[in-house]
């Protein structure tokens, strides 16, 4: 598989990370409002980074690759 240009990979990563962090902040704000900031940041990072690296970014990169080659996403 041909590697996507850097600008496209950056955009894909941003499209995965931003919604995951926003959703995580909303959930943690509701569940852990009284936690210290660093603890909330550590928990959010511990959830978002593995999800993004293992699921989110690879999935979106596959979709982008199919769109770039003219195939319909499965």
The first five atom37 places (N, CA, C, CB, O) and aatype in JSON, in Angstrom:
{
  "aatype": [20, 20, 20, 20, 20, 20, 20, 20, 20, 20, 20, 20, 20, 20, 20, 20, 20, 20, 20, 20, 20, 20, 20, 20, 20, 20, 20, 20, 20, 20, 20, 20, 20, 20, 20, 20, 20, 20, 20, 20, 20, 20, 20, 20, 20, 20, 20, 20, 20, 20, 20, 20, 20, 20, 20, 20, 20, 20, 20, 20, 20, 20, 20, 20, 20, 20, 20, 20, 20, 20, 20, 20, 20, 20],
  "atom_mask": [
    [1, 1, 1, 1, 1],
    [1, 1, 1, 1, 1],
    [1, 1, 1, 1, 1],
    [1, 1, 1, 1, 1],
    [1, 1, 1, 1, 1],
    [1, 1, 1, 1, 1],
    [1, 1, 1, 1, 1],
    [1, 1, 1, 1, 1],
    [1, 1, 1, 1, 1],
    [1, 1, 1, 1, 1],
    [1, 1, 1, 1, 1],
    [1, 1, 1, 1, 1],
    [1, 1, 1, 1, 1],
    [1, 1, 1, 1, 1],
    [1, 1, 1, 1, 1],
    [1, 1, 1, 1, 1],
    [1, 1, 1, 1, 1],
    [1, 1, 1, 1, 1],
    [1, 1, 1, 1, 1],
    [1, 1, 1, 1, 1],
    [1, 1, 1, 1, 1],
    [1, 1, 1, 1, 1],
    [1, 1, 1, 1, 1],
    [1, 1, 1, 1, 1],
    [1, 1, 1, 1, 1],
    [1, 1, 1, 1, 1],
    [1, 1, 1, 1, 1],
    [1, 1, 1, 1, 1],
    [1, 1, 1, 1, 1],
    [1, 1, 1, 1, 1],
    [1, 1, 1, 1, 1],
    [1, 1, 1, 1, 1],
    [1, 1, 1, 1, 1],
    [1, 1, 1, 1, 1],
    [1, 1, 1, 1, 1],
    [1, 1, 1, 1, 1],
    [1, 1, 1, 1, 1],
    [1, 1, 1, 1, 1],
    [1, 1, 1, 1, 1],
    [1, 1, 1, 1, 1],
    [1, 1, 1, 1, 1],
    [1, 1, 1, 1, 1],
    [1, 1, 1, 1, 1],
    [1, 1, 1, 1, 1],
    [1, 1, 1, 1, 1],
    [1, 1, 1, 1, 1],
    [1, 1, 1, 1, 1],
    [1, 1, 1, 1, 1],
    [1, 1, 1, 1, 1],
    [1, 1, 1, 1, 1],
    [1, 1, 1, 1, 1],
    [1, 1, 1, 1, 1],
    [1, 1, 1, 1, 1],
    [1, 1, 1, 1, 1],
    [1, 1, 1, 1, 1],
    [1, 1, 1, 1, 1],
    [1, 1, 1, 1, 1],
    [1, 1, 1, 1, 1],
    [1, 1, 1, 1, 1],
    [1, 1, 1, 1, 1],
    [1, 1, 1, 1, 1],
    [1, 1, 1, 1, 1],
    [1, 1, 1, 1, 1],
    [1, 1, 1, 1, 1],
    [1, 1, 1, 1, 1],
    [1, 1, 1, 1, 1],
    [1, 1, 1, 1, 1],
    [1, 1, 1, 1, 1],
    [1, 1, 1, 1, 1],
    [1, 1, 1, 1, 1],
    [1, 1, 1, 1, 1],
    [1, 1, 1, 1, 1],
    [1, 1, 1, 1, 1],
    [1, 1, 1, 1, 1]
  ],
  "atom_positions": [
    [[0.84, -1.17, 0.0], [0.0, 0.0, 0.0], [0.89, 1.24, 0.0], [-0.96, 0.0, 1.21], [1.85, 1.33, 0.76]],
    [[0.54, 2.2, -0.86], [1.31, 3.43, -0.96], [1.0, 4.34, 0.24], [1.0, 4.16, -2.29], [-0.15, 4.47, 0.65]],
    [[2.03, 4.96, 0.79], [1.84, 5.83, 1.95], [1.19, 7.15, 1.51], [3.18, 6.1, 2.66], [1.56, 7.72, 0.49]],
    [[0.24, 7.62, 2.29], [-0.42, 8.89, 2.03], [0.55, 10.04, 2.29], [-1.69, 9.05, 2.9], [1.5, 9.89, 3.06]],
    [[0.31, 11.19, 1.66], [1.17, 12.35, 1.94], [1.06, 12.77, 3.41], [0.78, 13.53, 1.02], [0.07, 12.5, 4.08]],
    [[2.09, 13.43, 3.88], [2.15, 13.83, 5.29], [0.96, 14.69, 5.68], [3.44, 14.59, 5.56], [0.37, 14.47, 6.75]],
    [[0.59, 15.65, 4.85], [-0.52, 16.54, 5.2], [-1.81, 15.75, 5.38], [-0.71, 17.61, 4.12], [-2.64, 16.1, 6.22]],
    [[-1.99, 14.7, 4.59], [-3.21, 13.89, 4.69], [-3.2, 13.03, 5.95], [-3.35, 13.0, 3.44], [-4.23, 12.87, 6.6]],
    [[-2.04, 12.48, 6.3], [-1.94, 11.71, 7.54], [-2.18, 12.6, 8.76], [-0.56, 11.03, 7.65], [-2.83, 12.18, 9.72]],
    [[-1.65, 13.82, 8.72], [-1.89, 14.77, 9.82], [-3.38, 15.06, 9.95], [-1.1, 16.08, 9.6], [-3.91, 15.08, 11.06]],
    [[-4.04, 15.29, 8.84], [-5.47, 15.57, 8.85], [-6.27, 14.39, 9.39], [-5.95, 15.92, 7.44], [-7.2, 14.57, 10.18]],
    [[-5.92, 13.18, 8.96], [-6.6, 11.98, 9.45], [-6.42, 11.83, 10.96], [-6.06, 10.72, 8.72], [-7.38, 11.56, 11.68]],
    [[-5.21, 12.02, 11.43], [-4.95, 11.91, 12.87], [-5.77, 12.95, 13.63], [-3.45, 12.09, 13.18], [-6.36, 12.64, 14.66]],
    [[-5.83, 14.15, 13.12], [-6.6, 15.21, 13.77], [-8.08, 14.85, 13.81], [-6.39, 16.55, 13.06], [-8.75, 15.07, 14.82]],
    [[-8.6, 14.3, 12.71], [-10.02, 13.92, 12.65], [-10.35, 12.76, 13.59], [-10.39, 13.55, 11.23], [-11.52, 12.57, 13.93]],
    [[-9.37, 12.0, 14.0], [-9.6, 10.93, 14.99], [-9.42, 11.47, 16.4], [-8.63, 9.74, 14.74], [-10.26, 11.24, 17.27]],
    [[-8.33, 12.18, 16.63], [-7.99, 12.63, 17.99], [-8.98, 13.67, 18.51], [-6.58, 13.21, 18.01], [-9.44, 13.55, 19.65]],
    [[-9.31, 14.67, 17.72], [-10.15, 15.76, 18.21], [-11.51, 15.27, 18.73], [-10.37, 16.78, 17.12], [-11.87, 15.6, 19.86]],
    [[-12.28, 14.5, 17.96], [-13.57, 14.05, 18.5], [-13.41, 13.11, 19.69], [-14.36, 13.35, 17.41], [-14.22, 13.13, 20.61]],
    [[-12.37, 12.28, 19.67], [-12.16, 11.37, 20.8], [-11.85, 12.14, 22.08], [-11.01, 10.38, 20.49], [-12.35, 11.8, 23.15]],
    [[-11.02, 13.17, 21.97], [-10.7, 14.0, 23.14], [-11.93, 14.78, 23.59], [-9.53, 14.96, 22.82], [-12.2, 14.87, 24.79]],
    [[-12.67, 15.35, 22.65], [-13.87, 16.11, 23.02], [-14.89, 15.23, 23.72], [-14.5, 16.75, 21.77], [-15.46, 15.62, 24.74]],
    [[-15.12, 14.04, 23.19], [-16.05, 13.11, 23.83], [-15.52, 12.66, 25.18], [-16.29, 11.88, 22.93], [-16.27, 12.59, 26.16]],
    [[-14.24, 12.36, 25.25], [-13.63, 11.96, 26.51], [-13.72, 13.04, 27.57], [-12.19, 11.58, 26.29], [-13.98, 12.74, 28.74]],
    [[-13.52, 14.29, 27.18], [-13.64, 15.39, 28.13], [-15.06, 15.52, 28.64], [-13.18, 16.7, 27.5], [-15.29, 15.78, 29.82]],
    [[-16.02, 15.35, 27.75], [-17.42, 15.45, 28.16], [-17.77, 14.35, 29.16], [-18.35, 15.37, 26.93], [-18.42, 14.6, 30.17]],
    [[-17.33, 13.13, 28.86], [-17.62, 12.0, 29.76], [-16.88, 12.16, 31.08], [-17.24, 10.66, 29.1], [-17.46, 11.99, 32.15]],
    [[-15.59, 12.49, 31.01], [-14.82, 12.65, 32.25], [-15.29, 13.84, 33.07], [-13.34, 12.8, 31.93], [-15.27, 13.79, 34.3]],
    [[-15.72, 14.9, 32.4], [-16.24, 16.04, 33.13], [-17.47, 15.67, 33.92], [-16.56, 17.17, 32.17], [-17.72, 16.19, 35.01]],
    [[-18.23, 14.76, 33.37], [-19.45, 14.29, 34.04], [-19.13, 13.3, 35.15], [-20.4, 13.65, 33.02], [-19.73, 13.35, 36.22]],
    [[-18.19, 12.4, 34.9], [-17.87, 11.34, 35.86], [-16.84, 11.75, 36.91], [-17.38, 10.13, 35.14], [-16.91, 11.33, 38.06]],
    [[-15.89, 12.57, 36.51], [-14.73, 12.84, 37.37], [-14.51, 14.34, 37.57], [-13.47, 12.21, 36.79], [-13.38, 14.82, 37.51]],
    [[-15.58, 15.05, 37.8], [-15.5, 16.5, 37.93], [-14.59, 16.94, 39.07], [-16.89, 17.08, 38.12], [-13.95, 17.99, 38.99]],
    [[-14.54, 16.15, 40.13], [-13.75, 16.54, 41.31], [-12.33, 15.97, 41.3], [-14.46, 16.09, 42.56], [-11.59, 16.16, 42.26]],
    [[-11.94, 15.27, 40.23], [-10.59, 14.73, 40.13], [-9.61, 15.86, 39.84], [-10.5, 13.64, 39.04], [-9.98, 16.86, 39.22]],
    [[-8.36, 15.71, 40.27], [-7.33, 16.69, 39.89], [-7.1, 16.68, 38.37], [-6.0, 16.39, 40.64], [-7.27, 15.66, 37.71]],
    [[-6.72, 17.83, 37.85], [-6.53, 17.99, 36.4], [-5.58, 16.95, 35.82], [-6.02, 19.37, 36.1], [-5.87, 16.37, 34.78]],
    [[-4.44, 16.72, 36.47], [-3.46, 15.77, 35.93], [-4.0, 14.35, 35.9], [-2.18, 15.81, 36.76], [-3.69, 13.6, 34.98]],
    [[-4.8, 13.97, 36.88], [-5.4, 12.64, 36.87], [-6.4, 12.51, 35.72], [-6.09, 12.35, 38.22], [-6.41, 11.49, 35.03]],
    [[-7.24, 13.53, 35.52], [-8.18, 13.5, 34.39], [-7.44, 13.43, 33.07], [-9.1, 14.74, 34.42], [-7.83, 12.68, 32.17]],
    [[-6.36, 14.2, 32.94], [-5.57, 14.19, 31.7], [-4.93, 12.82, 31.47], [-4.49, 15.28, 31.74], [-4.89, 12.33, 30.34]],
    [[-4.43, 12.21, 32.54], [-3.79, 10.89, 32.42], [-4.81, 9.83, 32.01], [-3.13, 10.49, 33.74], [-4.52, 9.0, 31.15]],
    [[-5.99, 9.86, 32.61], [-7.02, 8.87, 32.27], [-7.49, 9.08, 30.83], [-8.22, 8.97, 33.25], [-7.64, 8.12, 30.08]],
    [[-7.72, 10.32, 30.46], [-8.16, 10.61, 29.09], [-7.11, 10.16, 28.08], [-8.43, 12.11, 28.93], [-7.46, 9.56, 27.06]],
    [[-5.85, 10.43, 28.34], [-4.77, 10.01, 27.46], [-4.66, 8.49, 27.39], [-3.44, 10.6, 27.93], [-4.42, 7.93, 26.32]],
    [[-4.85, 7.83, 28.52], [-4.76, 6.37, 28.57], [-5.86, 5.71, 27.75], [-4.84, 5.88, 30.01], [-5.71, 4.57, 27.31]],
    [[-6.96, 6.4, 27.54], [-8.06, 5.85, 26.74], [-7.95, 6.27, 25.28], [-9.42, 6.29, 27.31], [-8.07, 5.43, 24.38]],
    [[-7.71, 7.55, 25.04], [-7.74, 8.08, 23.67], [-6.57, 7.58, 22.82], [-7.74, 9.59, 23.71], [-6.78, 7.2, 21.67]],
    [[-5.37, 7.58, 23.35], [-4.19, 7.22, 22.54], [-4.26, 5.77, 22.04], [-2.92, 7.42, 23.36], [-4.07, 5.55, 20.84]],
    [[-4.51, 4.78, 22.9], [-4.6, 3.42, 22.37], [-5.74, 3.25, 21.35], [-4.8, 2.44, 23.5], [-5.57, 2.56, 20.34]],
    [[-6.88, 3.88, 21.62], [-7.99, 3.81, 20.66], [-7.57, 4.4, 19.32], [-9.23, 4.55, 21.2], [-7.8, 3.79, 18.27]],
    [[-6.96, 5.57, 19.35], [-6.58, 6.24, 18.11], [-5.53, 5.44, 17.33], [-6.04, 7.63, 18.41], [-5.64, 5.3, 16.12]],
    [[-4.53, 4.92, 18.04], [-3.44, 4.2, 17.39], [-3.89, 2.84, 16.86], [-2.27, 4.02, 18.36], [-3.49, 2.43, 15.77]],
    [[-4.71, 2.13, 17.62], [-5.08, 0.77, 17.25], [-6.3, 0.69, 16.36], [-5.32, -0.04, 18.49], [-6.41, -0.23, 15.54]],
    [[-7.23, 1.63, 16.49], [-8.5, 1.52, 15.78], [-8.77, 2.72, 14.87], [-9.65, 1.36, 16.77], [-8.93, 2.57, 13.66]],
    [[-8.82, 3.9, 15.46], [-9.29, 5.08, 14.74], [-8.47, 5.46, 13.53], [-9.32, 6.21, 15.66], [-9.0, 5.56, 12.43]],
    [[-7.18, 5.68, 13.71], [-6.33, 6.14, 12.61], [-6.2, 5.07, 11.51], [-4.94, 6.51, 13.13], [-6.36, 5.41, 10.34]],
    [[-5.93, 3.8, 11.83], [-5.84, 2.81, 10.76], [-7.14, 2.68, 9.95], [-5.48, 1.46, 11.34], [-7.11, 2.52, 8.73]],
    [[-8.28, 2.74, 10.64], [-9.56, 2.64, 9.94], [-9.76, 3.81, 8.99], [-10.72, 2.57, 10.94], [-10.12, 3.62, 7.83]],
    [[-9.53, 5.01, 9.48], [-9.73, 6.18, 8.64], [-8.7, 6.24, 7.51], [-9.65, 7.46, 9.47], [-9.03, 6.7, 6.41]],
    [[-7.48, 5.79, 7.74], [-6.49, 5.74, 6.66], [-6.9, 4.76, 5.57], [-5.11, 5.35, 7.22], [-6.68, 5.02, 4.39]],
    [[-7.5, 3.62, 5.95], [-8.0, 2.68, 4.94], [-9.11, 3.3, 4.11], [-8.51, 1.39, 5.61], [-9.14, 3.14, 2.89]],
    [[-10.02, 4.02, 4.76], [-11.11, 4.68, 4.04], [-10.54, 5.72, 3.07], [-12.09, 5.35, 5.03], [-10.96, 5.79, 1.92]],
    [[-9.6, 6.51, 3.52], [-8.99, 7.54, 2.67], [-8.25, 6.89, 1.5], [-8.01, 8.42, 3.49], [-8.34, 7.38, 0.37]],
    [[-7.54, 5.8, 1.74], [-6.82, 5.11, 0.67], [-7.79, 4.6, -0.39], [-5.99, 3.95, 1.23], [-7.52, 4.7, -1.59]],
    [[-8.9, 4.05, 0.05], [-9.9, 3.57, -0.92], [-10.51, 4.72, -1.71], [-11.01, 2.79, -0.21], [-10.73, 4.59, -2.91]],
    [[-10.77, 5.82, -1.05], [-11.32, 6.98, -1.75], [-10.32, 7.53, -2.76], [-11.72, 8.07, -0.75], [-10.7, 7.97, -3.84]],
    [[-9.04, 7.51, -2.41], [-8.01, 8.03, -3.31], [-7.8, 7.13, -4.52], [-6.69, 8.2, -2.57], [-7.4, 7.61, -5.58]],
    [[-8.07, 5.83, -4.39], [-7.9, 4.91, -5.52], [-9.19, 4.74, -6.31], [-7.41, 3.56, -5.03], [-9.22, 4.02, -7.31]],
    [[-10.25, 5.4, -5.86], [-11.51, 5.34, -6.59], [-12.41, 4.19, -6.21], [-11.24, 5.26, -8.02], [-13.44, 3.98, -6.85]],
    [[-12.06, 3.43, -5.19], [-12.91, 2.34, -4.73], [-13.88, 2.86, -3.68], [-12.06, 1.17, -4.16], [-13.55, 3.78, -2.93]],
    [[-15.06, 2.28, -3.64], [-16.03, 2.65, -2.61], [-15.59, 2.05, -1.29], [-17.47, 2.18, -2.98], [-15.16, 0.9, -1.25]],
    [[-15.7, 2.81, -0.19], [-15.34, 2.25, 1.12], [-16.26, 1.1, 1.5], [-15.4, 3.32, 2.2], [-17.47, 1.15, 1.27]],
    [[-15.67, 0.05, 2.07], [-16.48, -1.12, 2.45], [-17.07, -0.94, 3.82], [-15.63, -2.4, 2.42], [-17.78, -1.82, 4.31]]
  ]
}
